[in-house]
Amino acid sequence: MRFLGILALSAGITACATSQTATPDTGADAATLEAYHWQLREVRNAQGQPQSGWTLPPAPAAAGVAPPDGARTVVLNFAQNQVSVGRLCNALGASYSLQGNALHIGPVRGTLMACPDSAAMVLEQQVGQRLPQASQWRIATPAPQAGSTPTPVLTLVFSDGGQWVLEGAPTNATRYGSAGERMFLEVAPQRVACSHPLIPNYQCLQVRKIEYDGQGLKTRVGEWENWYGDIQGYTHQPGVRNVLRIQRYPVANPPADAPAFAYVLDMTVESEIVR
């Protein structure tokens, strides 16, 4: 796979502005960064004025699927000294390091895939050029509102005084309290009638477990079985066979009629149209 390197610009140190509606989290560290997905909510210049051009229109809906709500925004994920960028066309990533409130992000690299959405390609170039200019970071927690749990806010400050304000959403590991277990499922192209204890005339997915060795070769393929629950992030298309990489998380204290595990799509390994 080819990679596109984007040269980093020099990063200076700029003082962070303090939000009047949020309390700085003095205990925030790399673990805090890794515990959340950070969605870009606001971009400001050095004078604190909002800057446009950092979001994308909603993605077109697939056939038979409800249209998505709202604009698409950049999401940053921090893990093992690497920051990755989501919701664009290519996969972008870079190394990062922290020293107190100082932040250094290395050159951004990404897959070099031509995308039909030219606006997404322009935005990822902007993001790739901007991230290495980050110089400081701060996490704060907004004042709690009645009936809601406050979400943390990450502020990135850049060498020219500009800022990104990002809202945190817990990662699955944070939500479920563990790293989960990786597993692979093959999903048959067609659903089948099955007897669901709560839903009449239910159509189950047909799945079978697949195991791989360290070289990525299949070592075991299980028997087909009915799948009564959901796989978060997966939408089945009739006539399409998929092999899915899934994280399975234990659910703490599930209700009596609820599953003991949550299954979350990590990536689609194989996809084939079956006629």
N, C-alpha and C positions, 0 to 999 in steps of 0.2 A: 504494500500500500504506500502510495506517495504521501508526503507530508508537506504542508506549506508553512514555512517559517516566517514569522513576523518579527522584525527587529524591535527590541525593547528600547524605549527612550529613557533618559536619565530620570531618576525619581528623587525629588527633594522631600524635605520634611515640612509639613504644613500643620498648623494647629487645628484641632477639631472644634467645630462649633457645638455648643451644648444645647440640646433640645429642651424647651421649657415644659414639654409634655411627657418626657421620658426620664427614667432614672437610670444612670449609667450602671452597668453590671461590672463592678470592679473585679469579680472573680472569673470573668469570661476568659477563655483560653482556646487552644486549638480544638479541644474536645467540644466546646460550645459551638464553634464554627461547623464541626462535622456533624452535629446533632440535628441540623436543620438544612432544608433547601431554602435558598435565599432568592426571592423574586424581586426583580428591580421594579420599584414603585415610582421613583422620582429621580431626575437628573438635574443638578443645579450647576451653574457656572460659579466662578470665584466670587461674584457679587451676590450669590444666593438666589439668582433668578432661575426659574424652571426652564429647562431646555427640551425642545421637542425632537422628534426623529429617532427615538430609542425604542419604539414599539412597532409591531406589525399588525396589519388588519387580521381579523379572524381567519383561520384556515378554512378553505372550502369543505363543506360536509361531504362525506362519502355517501354513496347511494343507500337509502334506507336508514340513514343515521341523522339524528337531530343536529342542526347546525350548532357549532360551538358558541359559547357566550364570550363577548368581550375581545379586546385586542390580545395578541400574543406578546408576552414580555420575556426578557432575558432572565434565566435562572442560573445561579451559581451554586456549585456543590464543592465542598472542601472535604478531602479524604486523603490521609497518608501523605501529606505534604504536596498534594496535587489539587489544583482547582480546575473544574470542568465547567463548560458552558452548555446549558440545555435550551431547547425550544428554538433552535435555529436550523439551518440546513445541514452544514457539516458539523462534525464533532470537534470542538475546540478544547484545548487544555494547556496547562502550564504548571510549573513547579511554583511553590510559594514557601515563604519562611516568615516567622514572627519573631520580634524581639521587643517585648513590652507592647506598646501601642504602635510600634513601627511595623510596616508590612512591605515585603518585597515580593513581587511576582515576576517570574522569568519570562523569556520570550514565549509567545503563544504559538502553538502548533495545532494544525487541524487537518482532517481528511480533505483531499482536493477533489470534491465531487461537484459537478455542474448541477445546479438546482434550477427548476422551472420558475421558482419564486425569486426574481431578481432583487426584490427589496430585502429578502432575507440574506442574500449574499452581500449586499451593501452593508447591512447592519452587522453581520459577523466580522466584516473588515473593520468597522468602527470599534467593535468590542475588542478585537484582537490588538488594535493599536492603542486602545485606552487602558486596558488592564495593567500592562507593565508600568504605567505611570502612577499606579497606586503607591501611596507613601504611608498612610496611617489607616487604622481601623478602630471601630468602637461598637460595642453592642449595648443597647439600652432597652429597658422594658417600659412600655407606655403605662400610664396610670390605669388601673383596672376600671372597667365599666360594669354597671349592674348587669348581671346575667351572662357575662362573657369572660373568657379567659384571655388575658392580654398576650399578644404574640411579640417576641423579641424583634427589635429593629437593628439591622447592621448598617452602619455608615462607613463608606469607604471615602477617604480623602485623597485627592490626587496632587501631584507636584505643582500644578498651576492653581491650586485652591478650589477646584471644582469638587463636587461630591456626588456619590451615588447613595441613595437611600433604598435599602432592600428589606422586605418583610420576611420573617422566618416562618416556615411550615415544617413541623417535625418530620424527620425521615421515618421510614417504617421501623427501623431499629429502635428509634426513640419512642415511637408510638406503642410498640409491642414489648419493649423492654429487653430485647435480645437481638443478636445478629441474624437469627433465623437459620434455616437449613436450606441449602440449595438442592433442587431436584429438577429433573427433566420429564416432561410429559409430551407424548405424541397425541394430538387431537385429530380424530377422524373427520373427514369432510362433511359428514351428515349427522345431525342429531337423530336420536331414536326415541320412540315412546317408552316411558318408564313410569313406575309407580312411586310418585312422590307423596310422602306422608301429609303434606300440607297443601300442595297445589294440584288440583285435578288436571288431567290431560297434559301432564308435563312432558316436555321433550328434553331428554338428557344429552349432554355431550358424551361421546365415547372417547375414553382416554386409555393409554397404557404407559407405564413407567419405562424409562430408558436409562441405562447406566453407561457411563463412559470411563475409560481409563485415563491415565495422566497424559497420554498422547492424543486424546480426543477421539479414540476409536470406541465404537459400541461394544460393550462386553455382555450386555443383557438387555433383552426386550421382554417386558411383562405381557400379561394377558389383557385383552380389552375388558374394560369395566365401565359401568355407568358413573357419570360425574354429576352429583345432585346440587352441588354448590356453585359459587361464583369464583372466578379468577380475576382479581382486581387488575384493571388495566387491559384486559383482553376482551375483544368483541369478535365473536365468531361469525365468519362469512360462510354460508352454505357452499359446498363444493370446493372448499380450500382445506387442505391438510397442513397442519402446522406442527412443528416441534418447538416447545416453549421451555425456556429456562425460567424457573420459578423459585422464589424464596418463600419458604413456609415458616410462619411465625406462630408459636403457641399463644392462644388468647387467654388472658387471665380471667378467671371466674366467668366463663360464658354462661348465658341463660340455658335452661334445660333443653330448649328446642333449637339451640344455636350450635354451630360447629365449634370444635375445640381448637381449630387452627384457622389462620387466615392465609390465603394463597395469593401472592402478588407477582404479576408478570415482571420479569427482569429484562428479558429480550426474546425475540423470535429467532430461533436458530435455523430453522428450515421452513419454507413455505412453498406449497405446490398446489396448482389448480388441478383437480381431479375431474375428468369428464366421464 
